[in-house]
């Protein structure tokens, strides 16, 4: 028996299916990650064309038939489509969606992560913040929500306060001092380390209140990409475009 379900969701993946349809991967607030077919979306006269685009944040009406979902209708909540008009914003936005797609399990709601996705996309669209800075904030939150929150006060291995060179242990996902570094460690500049502490305590909407040098942002994203790969055994293809 078919069941109609109403859910708030954002499109994190969109793939063409047959001639005029698409298969959407939705990150739903209520349902978690699900796949849903949207019919006739590629026709020139399709009324729901917006609902088949990446970054679409809408209230979806879904018809559930067994384990399969089909989009019946959608009402846009907020448009993040402007992200697609800027290469850097698009690359960062795509990275955020890819992280969601690769870390979420099907049918497992994650309200804190959902809120972080919305806040990060709002920061990219509505503020003058460097998109790379938003991505760094988002990845910090991902580590925290996954149980790998970074400790900026003390070495994770020996407990000593940082007063010299600092390293990120990719194997454990933690900062360590020079006495505890191993072959799995990457050096972290003091500038990047201090910026990360500032990012951690700053809301998305206030990230544009301070300036960060591009080389520090690039260093942070290289570190986080390596840390992400080490903790989740996942390679983020979209980060190669940054």
PyMOL commands that set and color helices and strands:
alter all, ss='L'
color gray80, all
select helices_A, chain A and resi 49-52+81-85+87-103+111-126+131-145+190-200+204-209+214-232+237-241
alter helices_A, ss='H'
color red, helices_A
select strands_A, chain A and resi 3-17+21-28+32-38+57-65+68-78+166-169+174-177+185-188
alter strands_A, ss='S'
color yellow, strands_A
deselect
rebuild
show_as cartoon
